[in-house]
Amino acid sequence: MDWLTANQRYLVAALDVLRLRLSGGDGLEDAARHRDDLRKAMPAPPALEDIEDGFELSDFERDLLLMCAGVALDTDFAHACAEAQNAPERTWATFGLGLAKLANPYWTALTPAGPLRRWHLVELTHPETPTVSALRIDERILHALTGVAYLDPRIQPLTVRLPEPGPLPVPLREAGEQVAAHWSRAESGCVLLYGRPVPDLRSAAVGACTEFHASPVCLRAADLPKAPEERDLLARLCERETVLNGTAWIIEVDDTVPDCSRLALDLADRLDVPTVVISREPIVGSGPRVEVGPARADDARAVWREALGPAAAGLSAWIDRVAGQFDLGLEAVDTAAAEALAAPEAGAALWDACRRLARPSLDGLAQGIEPRARWADLVLPDHQLRVLHELTAHVRHRVTVLEDWGFAARTGRGLGTAALFSGPSGTGKTLAAEVIAGELRLDLYRVDLSQVVSKYIGETEKNLRGVFDAAEAGGAVLLFDEADALFGKRSEVKDSHDRYANIEVGYLLQRIEAYRGLAVLTTNLKDTLDPAFLRRLRFAVHFPFPDASARAEIWRRAFPPETPTDGLDPAALAQLSVPGGTISTIALSAAYLAADSGEPVRMHHLLAAARTEYAKLERPLTTTEVTGWTTT
């Protein structure tokens, strides 16, 4: 006989014994003997015993619960209750009936603090008259007695779909084992788990539940009730599910929702069962903390090989690149792998899918720039170009050198790639960042530090955290303009704002040093920066104002091949003492003038455009700068 059938037969027999006890009819001993025989034959304890033990019910409390179940399941039992109360219309259980007919009765069995009502196993229709009020069993408990298991409908709408248990990367598996170990030691019902994208933390938490032999259920903290009494009811229902189904609770914090972490911690504090609160960022709360660090290179490669299956053998080089560049969750890895396997060029498709899935949401914090420029668009001295190529190599081979070749094990800091680009406006700082991003096939975002820095204490750090957290998964190229807004020299700390400004600088440097992508700081005034800060940056590239020969070369590259030109003289144009950015603006304006006149771009179009640009800059266009120009 299967357990479900045996359990239901046992429940019918137990109700029959209780009915005879209420009615005082014959056959009580035979009914009790039959019930006991059924119990001995069961393959596992009946649900009634599990509920009795799990909620620590006394015999009297158990029989009260069983009496309420009998009324709900059997009309004959309901009529027996009416007869026992000498009132044919009272076909329901009451506390007064239990006190009169059941063994070892006591008044406190039905107080709100007693297990029957604390765990909402039964409810009084009219609590103000507890002895005569109808006493009804909770529907979830009634079904549990019959052996039917499901999640309470009052909890179900708050839940999140969980991944199927399966092999986990080493960092996630180890984190899950740590959480389960805390639960086993009963150090605290709640463990705080953080440090990775929430989908990965869910997987680690599911791993903890598997290790602990518990059934996982994940709740969205953003949807938790705001009223304390409602959260307290939810906590009791959750604890009740743990008794009924061996459930462990995962509470998921959305860092973007105000007050979300407070609600999560409040619910966790009310629970005295295995609970883990997961969040991308660490939150302040009681209980053990487990941080999940970034995936090691070998672990990341193993995840990609698993996702790509047999095709992984031919994509080793691409796997090395994406494992080192992108920090994707398990779901995103599966999505990227599926897209790559469906494409003709699997390697390039894999990279592009990762880039799309990791693309950060930086609305309001940064400006996205489409990297279209190439190395041929840069006109710089040989030394600067060599350093920029070296900088690109550092980003491309970061994992090989730091992890595969062991350099990361030697130091815990300075593992990120950070650079300072200094020089006058228009000399190519942003263009160089665009070239590097294009070469690496990465997204480029410009962050204006003068806008990020806030006069309100703590806001700057919050803004910077938002930038890095959003960009971390894809290792985008971050271009921080106006670095002197935050890195200016500070001779002494005069007040709390100065002290906090130093904290903000330290926070930015800390995040830059740990960032898996490239962070570029730009400034027009390098001399205003504190040398102590500059020493912590790996590269410093000065973009000089271009001399005449450099300006001539920039003019030679100023127009796309498709642009019709006639009689342009780069040497003569180089007499304009302007940087490359201004040259590009003049060239574009001249192209519009030529198009409007239906002509190819000629020197007179450039002269007109130069006059307009100089007027905008409030500079005189000197005779020396246009001497020898042919303007026809």
Beta strands, then each sheet from edge to edge (+ up, - down):
strand 1: 122-124
strand 2: 135-137
strand 3: 159-160
strand 4: 190-194
strand 5: 215-220
strand 6: 247-252
strand 7: 275-279
strand 8: 289-291
strand 9: 367-369
strand 10: 417-422
strand 11: 444-448
strand 12: 477-481
strand 13: 518-523
strand 14: 539-542
sheet 1: 1+ 2-
sheet 2: 3+ 5- 6- 7- 4- 8-
sheet 3: 9+ 11- 12- 13- 10- 14-
end
